Amino acid sequence: MEMTETRGIEEVLRKIEGLDGRDLRVWFMNLAIILGLTAGLHAFVLPKVLWNLKTLDLQGPYFRQFSIGLCLLVVLYNIYTFDLRRRLTHAREELVRQLLRAENAQVLSFVDPLTEVYNRRYLERIISKETRRAERLGSDLTFLMIDLDEFKSVNTRFGHLVGDLVLKELGQLLNKTLRSSDVVVRYGGDEFIVVMPDSNEVQGRRGLERIRKKVDQWNHANLIPDYQMSLSCGLASYEKGANVETVLATADRRMYMDKAREPPAT
């Protein structure tokens, strides 16, 4: 499906480039007409100059026919050019609308409709992009795995509508708390991955601290009575030449170690 969407966008771009080519041909035609008219005027005036005539015979039949023909040519050509430009403009506007629809469809195909963060389909693309960038620039790259604790019990106690609300609230919380360069992905039902470019594990932990503070604030707001959101998280950084799957597995293992921690004493 992704390849089909990409081909569709590329096809629309090729059509727009084709219209640009036609637009350029119209300008060349205009230039050719101007040169033709200039040559015609010279053909009429030059003999008079060569014959040293001080005045031009503007009353002669040839000049009258030339003038009428010239006016008709200019009028007809302007009508033709106006209609051609109108059709080219209309075709370009339609292709731009098609391009926007295709791009919007592609963007929507990468977004989880419930949480409004990126979906798992987008994960491979962003990981590939950021690991290549990290390899090329030698920059830091960290992955944060997040699991919503006891989510099944939320569905059991409050119902799936409340469960969906909790997931949506968490997605919005992550997007608002993290940097604009960080990419939040819904990895599974209640699991999220955050791709954190230009961040090492120390910086990643700072981001995680901000998330935990926001979760505490969310809990204090008591948006869902008798429910306290809790997260299990794991960080792992990518190093040059590392296997991405191994790095993600490390983050996942650390997340489950965090989940297995003893609850704090009350």
C-alpha positions in Angstrom: 0.0 0.0 0.0 2.8 2.4 0.8 4.5 1.8 -2.6 1.2 2.5 -4.3 0.8 5.8 -2.4 4.4 6.8 -3.2 3.9 6.0 -6.9 0.7 8.0 -6.9 2.5 11.1 -5.5 5.3 10.6 -8.0 2.9 10.4 -10.9 1.1 13.6 -9.9 4.5 15.3 -9.6 5.5 14.2 -13.1 2.2 15.6 -14.4 2.9 18.9 -12.7 6.4 18.9 -14.3 4.7 18.2 -17.7 2.4 21.2 -17.2 5.5 23.4 -16.4 7.0 22.2 -19.7 3.8 23.2 -21.5 3.8 26.6 -19.8 7.4 27.1 -20.9 6.4 26.3 -24.5 3.7 28.9 -24.4 6.4 31.5 -23.4 8.6 30.4 -26.3 5.6 30.7 -28.6 5.1 34.2 -27.4 8.7 35.0 -28.0 8.5 33.5 -31.5 5.4 35.6 -32.3 7.1 38.8 -31.1 10.2 38.0 -33.2 7.9 37.3 -36.2 6.0 40.6 -35.8 9.3 42.4 -35.4 10.6 40.8 -38.6 7.4 41.7 -40.4 7.7 45.3 -39.4 11.3 45.4 -40.5 10.3 43.8 -43.8 7.9 46.7 -44.3 10.1 49.5 -43.0 13.5 48.5 -44.2 12.9 48.9 -47.9 11.7 52.4 -47.3 14.9 53.2 -45.4 17.1 51.7 -48.1 15.3 53.8 -50.7 15.9 56.9 -48.7 12.2 57.7 -48.4 11.7 60.4 -45.9 8.1 59.4 -45.3 6.3 56.1 -45.3 3.4 55.5 -47.5 0.8 54.8 -44.9 -2.1 55.1 -47.3 -1.0 52.3 -49.6 -3.1 49.1 -49.9 -0.2 46.9 -48.7 0.2 48.8 -45.4 -3.6 48.7 -44.8 -3.7 44.9 -45.4 -0.7 44.4 -43.3 -2.2 46.4 -40.4 -5.5 44.6 -40.5 -3.8 41.2 -40.7 -1.5 42.1 -37.9 -4.4 43.3 -35.6 -6.3 40.1 -36.4 -3.3 38.0 -35.7 -2.6 39.7 -32.4 -6.3 39.4 -31.3 -6.6 35.7 -32.3 -3.3 34.8 -30.7 -4.2 36.5 -27.5 -7.5 34.7 -27.3 -5.7 31.4 -27.9 -3.0 32.2 -25.3 -5.6 33.3 -22.7 -7.6 30.1 -23.2 -4.5 27.9 -23.1 -3.2 29.6 -19.9 -6.6 29.2 -18.3 -6.7 25.5 -19.1 -3.1 25.1 -17.8 -3.9 26.9 -14.6 -7.1 24.8 -14.1 -5.1 21.6 -14.8 -2.3 22.7 -12.4 -4.8 23.5 -9.6 -6.5 20.1 -10.0 -3.1 18.3 -9.9 -2.1 20.2 -6.8 -5.4 19.2 -5.1 -4.6 15.6 -6.1 -1.1 15.9 -4.7 -2.5 17.3 -1.4 -5.0 14.5 -1.2 -2.3 11.9 -1.9 0.0 13.4 0.7 -2.7 13.6 3.3 -3.7 10.0 2.7 0.0 9.0 3.1 0.3 10.9 6.3 -3.0 9.5 7.7 -1.8 6.0 6.9 1.1 6.5 9.3 -1.0 7.9 12.1 -2.9 5.9 14.8 -6.4 7.3 14.6 -7.1 6.8 18.4 -4.0 8.3 20.0 -3.0 10.6 17.0 0.6 9.5 17.3 2.5 7.6 14.6 1.6 3.9 14.1 3.8 0.9 13.9 3.8 1.1 10.1 5.8 4.4 10.4 8.3 2.9 12.8 10.4 1.1 10.3 10.7 4.3 8.1 11.7 6.6 11.0 14.1 4.1 12.5 15.8 3.6 9.1 16.0 7.3 8.6 17.4 8.2 12.0 19.9 5.3 12.2 21.3 6.4 8.8 21.5 9.9 10.1 23.3 8.8 13.3 25.7 6.7 11.3 26.5 9.6 8.9 26.8 12.4 11.4 28.0 10.4 14.4 25.1 11.8 16.4 23.3 10.2 19.4 20.1 8.3 19.1 18.1 6.8 21.9 14.9 4.7 22.1 12.4 4.8 24.9 9.9 1.9 25.4 6.8 2.7 27.4 4.1 0.3 28.6 0.9 1.4 30.3 0.7 -0.6 33.5 -2.4 -2.8 34.2 -4.2 -1.6 31.1 -6.3 -4.7 30.9 -7.7 -4.0 34.3 -8.7 -0.6 33.0 -10.9 -2.1 30.3 -12.2 -4.6 32.8 -13.1 -2.1 35.5 -14.2 0.9 33.4 -15.0 -0.5 29.9 -13.2 -0.1 26.6 -14.4 3.5 26.0 -12.5 4.6 29.1 -9.6 2.4 28.1 -9.5 4.2 24.7 -9.6 7.6 26.6 -6.6 6.6 28.7 -4.6 5.6 25.6 -5.6 8.9 23.9 -4.6 10.9 27.0 -1.2 9.2 27.2 -0.5 9.8 23.5 -1.3 13.5 23.9 0.7 13.7 27.1 3.8 12.2 25.3 3.5 14.6 22.3 3.1 17.6 24.5 5.9 16.7 26.9 8.6 15.6 24.6 10.6 17.6 22.1 9.2 18.3 18.6 12.1 16.3 17.2 11.1 13.2 19.2 8.8 10.7 17.4 6.1 9.0 19.4 4.9 5.7 18.0 2.1 3.4 19.2 3.9 0.1 19.1 1.1 -2.2 20.3 -2.1 -2.1 22.2 -0.7 -0.3 25.3 2.9 0.0 24.3 4.6 3.1 22.8 8.1 3.7 21.4 9.8 7.1 21.4 12.6 7.7 18.9 14.8 10.4 20.4 17.3 11.8 17.9 20.4 13.7 19.2 19.8 12.2 22.7 22.0 10.0 24.7 20.7 7.9 27.7 21.3 10.8 30.1 19.2 13.1 28.0 16.7 10.4 27.5 16.3 9.9 31.2 15.6 13.7 31.5 12.8 13.3 29.0 11.5 10.3 31.0 11.5 12.4 34.2 9.4 15.0 32.4 7.0 12.3 31.4 6.7 10.9 34.9 6.0 14.4 36.3 3.3 15.0 33.7 1.8 11.7 34.6 1.7 12.7 38.3 0.0 16.0 37.3 -2.5 14.0 35.2 -3.2 11.8 38.2 -3.7 14.7 40.5 -6.2 16.2 38.1 -8.3 13.0 38.7 -9.8 13.0 35.2 -10.9 9.4 35.7 -12.0 8.8 39.3 -10.5 5.8 41.0 -7.8 5.4 38.3 -4.1 6.3 38.6 -2.0 6.1 35.4 1.4 4.3 35.8 4.1 3.6 33.2 6.9 1.1 32.9 9.8 2.4 30.8 13.1 1.3 29.3 15.9 3.3 27.6 18.6 2.1 25.2 20.9 4.0 22.9 22.0 3.2 19.4 25.7 3.1 18.7 27.4 3.2 15.3 27.3 -0.3 13.7 24.9 -1.7 16.3 21.9 -3.9 15.4 18.7 -1.9 15.8 16.7 -5.0 16.8 19.2 -5.6 19.6 18.9 -2.1 20.8 15.1 -2.2 20.8 15.3 -5.6 22.6 17.5 -4.0 25.3 15.0 -1.1 25.8 12.2 -3.7 26.0 14.0 -5.8 28.5 14.7 -2.7 30.7 11.1 -1.8 30.4 10.0 -5.2 31.8 12.6 -4.8 34.6 11.0 -1.5 35.5 7.6 -3.2 35.4 8.9 -5.9 37.8 10.1 -3.3 40.4 8.4 -3.4 43.8 5.8 -0.7 44.3 6.9 2.1 46.6 5.8 1.9 50.2 2.9 4.0 51.1 
